[in-house]
């Protein structure tokens, strides 16, 4: 069974963009809802859902 990279490649690129944008936002923020190192682990270790969780709950709202 061969992997169809025409389908998987765009998904991987979107995942990479999501993680990079979440990491950029995390390091740019002065304060977050909780320790930054915890958010870093969530973004990196919980695949697609981690960055989404960070954007919903992690950023400090002013």
FENSUL-V860514 format. One record per residue. PSI is psi as a letter, one per 40 degrees, with the letter a starting at -180 (* if undefined). BURIAL is 1 if it has 24 or more other ideal C-beta (glycine too) atoms within 12 Angstrom, else 0. Layout:
psi: {PSI | PSI}
burial: {BURIAL | BURIAL}
//
This chain:
psi: {h | i | h | g | e | d | d | d | d | d | d | d | d | d | d | d | d | d | d | d | d | d | d | d | d | d | d | d | h | d | i | i | g | i | i | d | d | d | d | d | d | d | d | d | e | f | b | d | d | d | d | d | d | d | d | d | d | d | h | h | h | *}
burial: {0 | 0 | 0 | 0 | 0 | 0 | 0 | 0 | 0 | 0 | 0 | 0 | 0 | 0 | 0 | 0 | 0 | 1 | 1 | 0 | 0 | 1 | 1 | 0 | 0 | 1 | 0 | 0 | 0 | 0 | 0 | 1 | 0 | 0 | 0 | 1 | 0 | 0 | 1 | 1 | 0 | 1 | 1 | 0 | 0 | 0 | 0 | 0 | 0 | 1 | 1 | 0 | 1 | 1 | 1 | 0 | 0 | 1 | 1 | 0 | 0 | 0}
//
